[in-house]
Amino acid sequence: MTQPPIGGATGSPDGLTREEPSAAAAPPTAPAPGPFPPPPAAGYPPYQSPAAPKKRRGLLIASIVLAAAVLLCGGGGTAAFLALRNTEDGQGAKEPAVAVDGFLTAVYKDRDARKAATFVCSASRDDKKIASKVTEVQKYSSDYQNPRFRWTTPKVDNQTGDRATVTTKVTMTTSDEKVADQELRFTVVQKTGWWVCEVA
């Protein structure tokens, strides 16, 4: 009678003995799949997926709508402002040449920027530029000996409807017999009267 080998080996049909694995030596089995992933290994922060870009897209759309609304409202405001600027707050001159003569008198003889502005159309009225021109004329007094200004009678070269071109020549003379000439061309428009709108 044959005794089974020690150690729990069992026989096999081919006569070789095989050792059955014990419960302690069983290979580790993978955890059963569950609804949650396994916890991360110690020392690493858990992975977080980036935020969905839906919020950014919504913000972009809201910004575009707001910008469009501002442009529409601003455009209407600008049109209203320009429409109001086109209405003159005075009577203007009766003739194009009279408007030019009044402007030249205010700048070169009276040296009064406010008075000169009353001859300029509202669309072109820039108080700083007018004041700068008057200051330039006043500066001639310190640069030259007793400068005096005169000009030829303003002449209407072209008039079509509510627009006219007026030309004149301004001459500066000094007490030490220096002379300087400047040809000027004015664009004058009619609204409530005739107004100087451009000087070239």
Secondary structure, DSSP 8 states (H G I E B T S, - for coil): -----TTS-B--TTS--B----GGG---------SS-----TTS--------THHHHHHHHHHHHHHHHHHHHHHHHHHHHHHHHTS-SS--BSSHHHHHHHHHIIIIIS--HHHHHTTB-TTT--HHHHHHHHHHHHHHHHHSSS-EEEE---EEEEEETTEEEEEEEEEEE-TT--EEEEEEEEEEEESSSEEEEEE-
